[in-house]
Amino acid sequence: MCGMSQPPHHRTPAPPVPARPDASMSLLTHVMDHSLDEGYAQAAARREADGTAGLPRTLKAKLGLAAGLVLAAMVVTLGAAEARVAAPTLAKERQELIDRVERADDRAHALEGDIDRLRTDVAARQRAALKQHGGGEGELVSLLSGATEVRGPGVKLVVDDAKGSSAAGGGPRESAGFSDTGRLRDRDMQKIVNGLWQAGAEAVSINGQRLTELSAIRAAGDAILVDNRPLVPPYEVLAVGDKKRLGPAFQDSADGQYLHVLQESYGIRYTLTPQDEVRVPAASSLTVRTATPAEQQKGAS
């Protein structure tokens, strides 16, 4: 019995554990099993420690909003209080500044009045000197210099731009130095005045500006200047002279024909009428080349 060998013992293998159907989707399984992030749990724990876990979220938001409104009200109230404190000071400084400006304006107006009075006095003295020291030709010198007003028969020439004229360029006159065909230019006015002088005018004015031998007619943009004073159309040209001869002589002259061409070709309007009496004012400013003090003249005599 002892010598007989026992047959080897064979274990029955355990049945294999069936694999989970979602074994190949471990990441998705982990997400499903742990749908709540750990951070949320930590935040909940902190709220429990602070004692605010039981408060509704809307209540906490209302408390925060109320605290913000209280802070804003405090800031506004403080700013209003500071503004009320500073308002009288600002009003006082503003009034002081207004008073200073008004005083400066009053001084400027007073100085302008003094300048006008001095200019009038100087012009009157110059006219008187021309009359007194002109010798035998004192009246002629006074007339040519524009020192005195002139009245007498003559002509009135009114010149105006063409209807609907503008400052836009173009047209046949552009090549001749003009930027518009329907507007009277300084060159046109120069020709008109020279034509009147040549026709026998003794004194000429344009829109109340007396012309002398030293007067200049120029342009600044679209404006015509007489002695640096701008004129606006219509231009009223007054000339003292023989009313029967002055008008026809001007119309027959080359400058009168030039004005007629402007009317026929470019629409420039003008009328020329004789006058029984025209008034040409004295020149607003005179240029005295030399002068001698009255004291020296007395001492020399």
C-alpha positions as CSV (number, residue, x, y, z in Angstrom):
1,M,0.0,0.0,0.0
2,C,2.8,2.3,1.0
3,G,4.7,1.6,-2.1
4,M,1.8,2.4,-4.3
5,S,2.0,5.9,-5.8
6,Q,-1.0,8.2,-5.6
7,P,-2.2,9.8,-8.9
8,P,-1.5,13.5,-9.0
9,H,-4.2,15.9,-7.7
10,H,-5.5,18.2,-10.4
11,R,-7.2,21.6,-9.4
12,T,-10.2,22.7,-11.2
13,P,-9.5,26.1,-12.8
14,A,-11.8,29.0,-11.6
15,P,-14.2,30.3,-14.1
16,P,-12.9,33.6,-15.8
17,V,-14.4,36.9,-14.4
18,P,-16.4,38.4,-17.1
19,A,-15.1,41.9,-18.2
20,R,-17.2,45.0,-17.7
21,P,-18.8,46.2,-20.9
22,D,-17.4,49.7,-20.3
23,A,-13.9,48.6,-19.5
24,S,-12.6,50.2,-22.6
25,M,-14.1,53.6,-21.6
26,S,-12.3,54.1,-18.4
27,L,-12.1,58.0,-18.7
28,L,-15.8,58.3,-19.4
29,T,-16.5,55.9,-16.5
30,H,-14.4,58.0,-14.2
31,V,-16.3,61.2,-15.2
32,M,-19.6,59.5,-14.6
33,D,-18.6,58.2,-11.2
34,H,-17.1,61.6,-10.1
35,S,-19.5,64.0,-11.7
36,L,-18.9,66.6,-8.9
37,D,-15.5,68.2,-9.1
38,E,-13.4,68.1,-5.9
39,G,-13.2,71.9,-6.0
40,Y,-16.9,72.2,-5.4
41,A,-16.7,70.0,-2.3
42,Q,-13.8,72.2,-1.0
43,A,-15.8,75.4,-1.6
44,A,-18.8,73.8,0.3
45,A,-16.6,73.0,3.2
46,R,-15.2,76.5,3.4
47,R,-18.8,77.9,3.4
48,E,-19.7,75.6,6.2
49,A,-16.6,76.8,8.1
50,D,-17.6,80.5,7.6
51,G,-21.1,79.9,8.6
52,T,-22.6,81.2,5.3
53,A,-23.5,77.8,3.9
54,G,-27.1,78.2,4.9
55,L,-27.7,81.6,3.3
56,P,-29.3,81.5,-0.1
57,R,-27.2,82.8,-3.0
58,T,-29.7,85.5,-3.9
59,L,-29.6,86.8,-0.3
60,K,-25.8,87.1,-0.4
61,A,-26.0,89.0,-3.7
62,K,-28.5,91.4,-2.2
63,L,-26.3,92.0,0.7
64,G,-23.4,92.7,-1.6
65,L,-25.5,95.1,-3.7
66,A,-26.7,96.9,-0.6
67,A,-23.2,97.3,0.7
68,G,-22.1,98.7,-2.7
69,L,-25.0,101.2,-2.8
70,V,-24.2,102.3,0.7
71,L,-20.6,102.9,-0.3
72,A,-21.7,104.8,-3.5
73,A,-24.1,107.0,-1.4
74,M,-21.3,107.9,0.9
75,V,-19.0,108.9,-1.9
76,V,-21.7,111.0,-3.5
77,T,-22.6,112.7,-0.3
78,L,-19.0,113.5,0.4
79,G,-18.5,114.9,-3.1
80,A,-21.6,117.1,-2.7
81,A,-20.5,118.4,0.6
82,E,-17.1,119.3,-0.8
83,A,-18.7,121.0,-3.8
84,R,-20.9,123.1,-1.5
85,V,-17.9,124.1,0.5
86,A,-15.9,125.1,-2.7
87,A,-18.8,126.8,-4.6
88,P,-18.6,130.2,-2.9
89,T,-14.8,130.3,-3.5
90,L,-15.2,129.4,-7.2
91,A,-18.1,131.9,-7.7
92,K,-15.9,134.6,-6.1
93,E,-12.9,133.8,-8.4
94,R,-15.2,133.8,-11.4
95,Q,-16.7,137.1,-10.6
96,E,-13.2,138.6,-10.0
97,L,-12.1,137.4,-13.4
98,I,-15.2,138.8,-15.1
99,D,-14.6,142.2,-13.4
100,R,-11.0,142.2,-14.7
101,V,-12.1,141.4,-18.2
102,E,-14.7,144.2,-18.1
103,R,-12.2,146.7,-16.8
104,A,-9.7,145.7,-19.5
105,D,-12.4,146.2,-22.2
106,D,-13.3,149.6,-20.8
107,R,-9.6,150.7,-21.0
108,A,-9.4,149.3,-24.6
109,H,-12.5,151.2,-25.7
110,A,-11.2,154.4,-24.1
111,L,-7.8,154.0,-25.9
112,E,-9.6,153.4,-29.2
113,G,-11.6,156.6,-28.6
114,D,-8.4,158.5,-27.9
115,I,-6.8,157.1,-31.1
116,D,-9.8,158.2,-33.2
117,R,-9.7,161.7,-31.7
118,L,-6.0,162.0,-32.3
119,R,-6.4,160.8,-35.9
120,T,-9.2,163.3,-36.5
121,D,-7.1,166.1,-35.0
122,V,-4.0,165.2,-37.0
123,A,-6.0,165.0,-40.3
124,A,-7.6,168.4,-39.6
125,R,-4.2,170.0,-38.9
126,Q,-2.8,168.5,-42.1
127,R,-5.7,169.9,-44.1
128,A,-5.3,173.3,-42.5
129,A,-1.6,173.3,-43.2
130,L,-2.1,172.4,-46.8
131,K,-4.6,175.3,-47.3
132,Q,-2.4,177.8,-45.4
133,H,1.0,177.0,-46.9
134,G,0.1,176.0,-50.4
135,G,1.0,179.4,-51.7
136,G,-0.8,180.6,-54.8
137,E,-1.7,177.0,-55.7
138,G,-2.9,176.1,-52.2
139,E,-6.4,175.3,-53.4
140,L,-5.1,173.0,-56.2
141,V,-2.8,171.3,-53.8
142,S,-5.6,170.7,-51.3
143,L,-7.8,169.3,-54.1
144,L,-5.2,166.9,-55.5
145,S,-4.2,165.7,-52.0
146,G,-7.8,165.1,-51.0
147,A,-7.5,167.3,-48.0
148,T,-10.9,168.9,-48.5
149,E,-14.4,167.8,-49.5
150,V,-15.4,168.6,-53.0
151,R,-19.0,169.4,-54.2
152,G,-20.2,170.2,-57.6
153,P,-21.7,168.8,-60.8
154,G,-20.5,165.5,-62.2
155,V,-21.5,161.9,-62.9
156,K,-22.5,158.8,-60.9
157,L,-21.3,155.5,-62.2
158,V,-22.7,152.4,-60.5
159,V,-21.0,149.1,-61.4
160,D,-22.1,145.7,-60.2
161,D,-21.2,142.0,-60.7
162,A,-23.1,139.9,-63.2
163,K,-26.3,138.2,-61.8
164,G,-25.6,134.8,-60.3
165,S,-21.8,135.3,-60.3
166,S,-19.7,133.3,-57.9
167,A,-16.1,132.9,-56.9
168,A,-15.7,129.7,-58.9
169,G,-12.9,129.6,-61.5
170,G,-13.2,129.0,-65.2
171,G,-14.2,130.9,-68.3
172,P,-12.4,132.8,-71.1
173,R,-11.1,135.5,-68.7
174,E,-9.1,133.0,-66.6
175,S,-6.2,133.0,-69.0
176,A,-6.0,136.8,-68.6
177,G,-5.5,136.5,-64.9
178,F,-9.2,136.5,-63.8
179,S,-10.7,133.6,-61.9
180,D,-14.3,134.3,-62.7
181,T,-16.1,135.8,-65.7
182,G,-18.9,137.6,-63.9
183,R,-17.1,139.5,-61.1
184,L,-15.6,142.9,-61.3
185,R,-11.9,142.8,-60.5
186,D,-9.4,145.4,-59.2
187,R,-7.9,145.7,-62.7
188,D,-11.4,146.5,-64.1
189,M,-11.8,149.2,-61.4
190,Q,-8.4,150.6,-62.1
191,K,-9.3,151.1,-65.8
192,I,-12.6,152.7,-64.9
193,V,-11.0,155.2,-62.6
194,N,-8.2,156.0,-65.0
195,G,-10.8,156.6,-67.7
196,L,-12.7,159.1,-65.5
197,W,-9.5,161.0,-64.7
198,Q,-8.6,161.1,-68.4
199,A,-12.2,162.3,-69.3
200,G,-11.7,165.3,-67.0
201,A,-12.8,164.3,-63.5
202,E,-11.5,166.7,-60.8
203,A,-12.3,164.4,-57.8
204,V,-13.3,160.7,-57.6
205,S,-14.6,158.5,-54.9
206,I,-15.6,154.8,-54.7
207,N,-18.2,153.8,-52.1
208,G,-17.3,156.9,-50.1
209,Q,-13.5,156.4,-50.3
210,R,-11.7,159.4,-51.8
211,L,-9.1,158.7,-54.4
212,T,-5.9,160.8,-54.6
213,E,-2.8,160.6,-56.7
214,L,-1.3,158.3,-54.0
215,S,-4.4,156.0,-53.8
216,A,-4.0,152.3,-54.6
217,I,-6.6,149.9,-56.0
218,R,-5.7,146.3,-55.3
219,A,-7.4,143.0,-54.6
220,A,-7.4,140.6,-51.6
221,G,-9.0,137.4,-52.7
222,D,-12.4,138.3,-54.3
223,A,-12.5,141.8,-52.6
224,I,-11.5,145.1,-54.1
225,L,-9.4,147.3,-51.8
226,V,-9.1,151.0,-52.0
227,D,-6.2,152.2,-49.8
228,N,-6.4,148.8,-48.0
229,R,-10.1,149.2,-47.3
230,P,-12.4,146.5,-48.7
231,L,-15.3,147.5,-50.8
232,V,-18.4,145.4,-51.6
233,P,-20.6,145.6,-54.7
234,P,-22.4,147.5,-56.1
235,Y,-19.6,150.0,-56.5
236,E,-20.8,153.6,-56.6
237,V,-18.2,155.8,-58.4
238,L,-18.7,159.6,-58.0
239,A,-16.8,162.0,-60.2
240,V,-16.8,165.8,-60.0
241,G,-16.6,167.6,-63.3
242,D,-18.5,168.9,-66.3
243,K,-21.6,166.8,-66.3
244,K,-22.3,167.4,-70.0
245,R,-18.8,166.4,-71.2
246,L,-17.6,164.0,-68.5
247,G,-20.0,161.2,-69.2
248,P,-19.7,161.1,-73.1
249,A,-15.9,161.6,-72.9
250,F,-15.6,158.6,-70.6
251,Q,-17.8,156.4,-72.8
252,D,-15.8,157.3,-75.9
253,S,-12.5,156.5,-74.2
254,A,-10.7,153.2,-74.4
255,D,-11.5,152.5,-70.8
256,G,-15.2,153.3,-71.3
257,Q,-15.2,150.9,-74.3
258,Y,-13.5,148.3,-72.0
259,L,-16.4,148.6,-69.5
260,H,-18.9,148.2,-72.4
261,V,-17.2,145.0,-73.4
262,L,-17.5,143.7,-69.9
263,Q,-21.2,144.3,-70.0
264,E,-21.8,142.8,-73.4
265,S,-19.5,139.7,-73.0
266,Y,-19.5,138.9,-69.3
267,G,-22.7,140.4,-67.9
268,I,-21.1,143.1,-65.8
269,R,-23.8,145.7,-65.0
270,Y,-23.4,149.4,-64.9
271,T,-25.3,152.7,-65.2
272,L,-23.8,156.1,-65.9
273,T,-26.0,159.2,-65.1
274,P,-25.1,162.9,-65.0
275,Q,-25.7,164.7,-61.6
276,D,-26.3,168.3,-60.8
277,E,-24.3,168.0,-57.6
278,V,-22.2,165.2,-56.2
279,R,-20.3,165.1,-52.9
280,V,-16.8,163.6,-52.8
281,P,-15.6,163.4,-49.2
282,A,-12.1,164.3,-48.0
283,A,-9.5,161.5,-47.9
284,S,-9.6,159.6,-44.7
285,S,-5.8,159.7,-44.3
286,L,-3.1,161.9,-45.7
287,T,0.6,161.3,-46.1
288,V,2.8,164.3,-45.2
289,R,6.3,163.9,-46.5
290,T,7.9,166.9,-44.7
291,A,6.8,169.1,-41.8
292,T,8.4,172.1,-40.0
293,P,7.5,172.9,-36.4
294,A,5.7,176.2,-35.9
295,E,8.3,177.4,-33.2
296,Q,11.2,177.1,-35.7
297,Q,9.3,179.1,-38.2
298,K,8.7,181.9,-35.7
299,G,12.3,181.9,-34.7
300,A,13.5,182.0,-38.2
301,S,11.4,185.0,-39.0
